[in-house]
Amino acid sequence: MTTTPTRLVRPLAVLALSAGLVVGLAGCGEGSMVDNVVGSAVDQGVESVRGTVEGAISDALGGASISTDGTLPDTFPAEVPLLDGTVRGGGAGPDGSGWAAQLTVAGLDDFATAQGDLEAAGYTASGVNVDADTALGTFTGPAYRVVLTLTTSSSDDAVVATYVVTPV
């Protein structure tokens, strides 16, 4: 039996959870449901996750592949404010089903900045959970739902912000 280091499992779990929230709650307006799902998964530590970050995002966006070329899709919504950082890549689902963006940012503390930027742009936060290793939350605006996660990459210790955006 192969075990996956906790340091790798947690970031993958958070991103898979985020992708699942986008798919599972796309039509749900109840913030308390999101809070319960996120809180429960984080409290349990999510013991195992199958697939990769890219696979989870691809599933959430209906088959989109995530680039690693340092660019975002031309169609990424300008209404979604992104943190300052280095763009790692992104992707777009078919027929405007959603988008993803991954950026390297300064630190996990940037989540508070991202939350403030999203709220200033008219998004409402729900399911926000921040601890020493990860930060995540769902933000719903007039046109888009954004699931944002910040985690430390196990491969290079960089802090990666992942935005998964779907139409409301």
N, C-alpha and C positions, 0 to 999 in steps of 0.2 A: 504494500500500500504506500502510495506517495502522499506526502503531506505538503500542503502549500503554506509557506510562511505567513503568519498573521499580517505582516507588513504589506504583503501583496493582496491577501484576501480582502482586507477592509476597503482599499480603494476600488477594487473590482466590484465588491458588493455594493458600495455606495453608487457606483455608476450604473450597475445593473438595476438597482432599485430605482434610480432616477429614470432610466429608460422605461422601466415597468410602470412608473407613475404616469409618465406621459401617455402611454398606451392605455393603461387601465383607467385613468381618470380624465381622459380627454373630454368626456361629456359630463363630468361630475362637477357640480358647483359647491359641494360641501367641503369647506376648509377643514372641519373637524375630522373628516374621513382621511384626508391627506395626513393630518397631524398624527392620527392613530397608526396609519400604515408606516410612516417614516419612523415615528417613535418606537414602535414595536420592533421593527427590523434593526434599528440602531441599538436598542436595549439588548436584543438577543445576540448582537455581534455578528450576525449573519455568518454562519459557520462555513458554508461552501458556496461557490459560484461557478457555474459552467460557462464556458465561452470566454471571449475577450471583451474588452471595453468597446472595441470597434464593432464587434458582433452585436452587443447589446444596443448600441446606438443605431446600427443598421436595422435591427429588428423594430426599434421604436419608430423609425422613419420609413418603414416600408421598403427596405432593401437598399437604402443609400449606402454608398461606400464612403469611408472617411479618408480624405487625402492627408498626406504628411508632407506636403510640398510648401507649407508656410503661407498658404492662401485660403481665403474663405470663398464660398460660392458667390458669384455675382448677384444672385438673388437673395442673399442673406438680408433679412429685414433691417432696414436702417432704424426702425422704431425700437430696436432692442439695443440698449447701451451696453457696450463691452468694456471690461477693465483695460487699463493700459497694460501692455505686456507684449510678448513675442508670439505671433500667431504660429501655431504648430500645424494647423490644418483645419479642415471642415468638410462638410458634405451637405447635400440637399436630397430630400426624398422626391419621388416622382410626383408630378402634378401639384406641387406646392404643399405636399403633406407634412413637410417640416424641414428643419435645418439643424446642423450641429456646428459648433465652433470649439476649438481647443486652443488655449493660450497658456504660455508659461508666464506666471505672475510672481511678484516679489515674495508673497507669503500668505499663509492662511488668514491673516488679519485683513487681507484685501476683500474678504467676503463682506465685511461690514460696508466697505466702499461700494461694492457691487450692489448690495441690498439698497443702500441709499440712492444710488443712481437709478436703479429700477423703480423704486418707489417715487422718486422725483419725476420719472417719465410716465407715471400713472399706473404702475403695477402694484398689486396688493400681494403681500407675502403670506404664505401659509406653509406649514410643515417645516419650519426653519429649525435646524439642529446644528449646533457648532460645538466641537470639542477640540481637544489638543491635536487630533490627527486629521479631522475632516470637517468640512462645513457644507451644508446643503440646504436647499429650500426650493419651493415652488412659488412662482410669481405669475399672477394672472392679470393681464391688461385687457383693454378693449378688443384687441385683435389677436393677441398671441398669449400662449402659456409658455413660460420659461422654467425649465428645471435646471438649476445651477448647482454644480458640485465643485468644490476645491479639495484636492487631495495631493499628497506628496507622492510623486512617481517613485516606484521601487527601483527603476532602472538607473535614474540619474539624480535622485533626491530633489528634483525640481518640483515646485508647486504648480499644478496644472488646474486651470479653470476650464470646466466643460459646460457649455451651454447647449441644451437640447430645447429647440423651439418648435412649437406646433401651433397651428391656427386654433382659435377658440371655437 
